[in-house]
Amino acid sequence: MRFALSLAAAVVCAPPVLAQEAPRIERADAALDALIAPDAKVERVATGFTFVEGPLWHQGKLWFSDVNGDKLRTVTRDGKVVEVLANSGGLPNPPAGKSIGSNGLVPAADGRVLMAQMGARRIVKVDAAGKIEPFLDRLDGKRLNSPNDMVYAPDGSLWITDPPFGLFNGMDKDPAKELPFNPVLRYANGRLTAPITDLVLPNGIGLSPRGDTLYIADFGQATIFAYNIAAGGKLGTRRTVFTFPKEPGGGADGLKVDKRGNLWATGPGGIWIMTPAGKQLGRIRLPEVAANIAFGEGGNAAWITASTSVYRVPIKGVGIMPRFAK
C-alpha cells in the first residue's frame, strides 16, 4: 500500500509528460473497428493546463476541471476555452500546486452540473455562470474525504468515489480525515450510504448500459472491479475485471462504459478499451498521462483529459451520454 499511495500522489500532483511520440490508436482485436474507424485520428483540442480531470460533455461543450490549477473550464469543439469558475476546489486559501481543485462532473436533473470539490471535500451544484450551491458533504455526520468521480444510475441514484487525494497533508494519514475508510458512496431518496468500504483508492466509476453492473477503478490496486447491482442498490460479490501491468504512464483512474458494455479506462500509456470480461480490444496511446474520459457529441466522440491537454477521438456512435445531459 505504501507504494500505491506514493504513486497516486505523484500522478495527481505532478503528472509526467511521456515520450514525445504522436498520439495514436493501437488495435489489439478486430472488434475495435466497430467502435473506432481504422483511419480515426487523435486530436489535441486544447493545452496549457496544469492537471485536467473530470470531463463532461454538456450543453454543447466539454466541461472539465484543472485539479492543480483550481479552476473549472469549458472548451468547444473548435478549441475555445472559457473559465467558468476560479477556486473551483472551494478552499478559501488554497495551497499552490496541491490537488485541491474540482474533479468529477455530472449533469444534475435541474440542468446544472454536480461538481466534486476536492479541497472543500464536498459535492456542489454549479451553473454556467459559476454560481455554486452545496449538495453533499457528510456521511453519517463525518466529512467526506475528497469526492472524486460520480455517475447517475438509471434508477436515479448517484454513485460516488471518495478517495483521500485532496487531503494534502498525508492523504490517509491526514489528521483532518474523519472517515476510517475510502468508500464508494450511493445517494438515493435523500440518503447517503457507503455500500463499499474495503477498496484502497477508489477512483473511476461507471455503470453497464442497463445499470445492473457497477465498475470501480481502484488506483491503489491498479485494478478494475465489478459488482452486480440488485434492487435498492444492494451489491453482489466483488469480482476482478482487469489488473493493469506495472508500466509507466498512468494508472487505474477514470473510466466510462459504452453502449455495448465495453470499458474505456485510463491505464499505462493512455486509454485501454476492453470487453466486460477484461479482454483488451485496443488502446488510445497518448504522450501525456491520461486521467479521465467522457463520451460527447451524442456518443460520436471520446474526449480525454490528460495532464496538460484535452484530446478528442471520433468514435462510431457507441458512447453513452450521461443521464440528464443536455
Secondary structure, DSSP 8 states (H G I E B T S, - for coil): -HHHHHHHHHHHHS--B------EEEESSGGGGGTS-TT---EEEEE--SSEEEEEEETTEEEEEETTTTEEEEE-TT--EEEEEESTT--SS--TTSS-SEEEEEE-TTSSEEEEETTTTEEEEE-TT--EEEEE-EETTEE-S---EEEE-TTS-EEEE--STT-TTTGGG-TT--SSS--EEEEETTEEEEEE---SSEEEEEE-TTS-EEEEEEGGGTEEEEEEB-GGG-B---EEEEE--S-SS--S--EEE-TTS-EEEEETTEEEEE-TT--EEEEEE-SB-EEEEEEEGGGTEEEEEETTEEEEEE-SS-----TT--
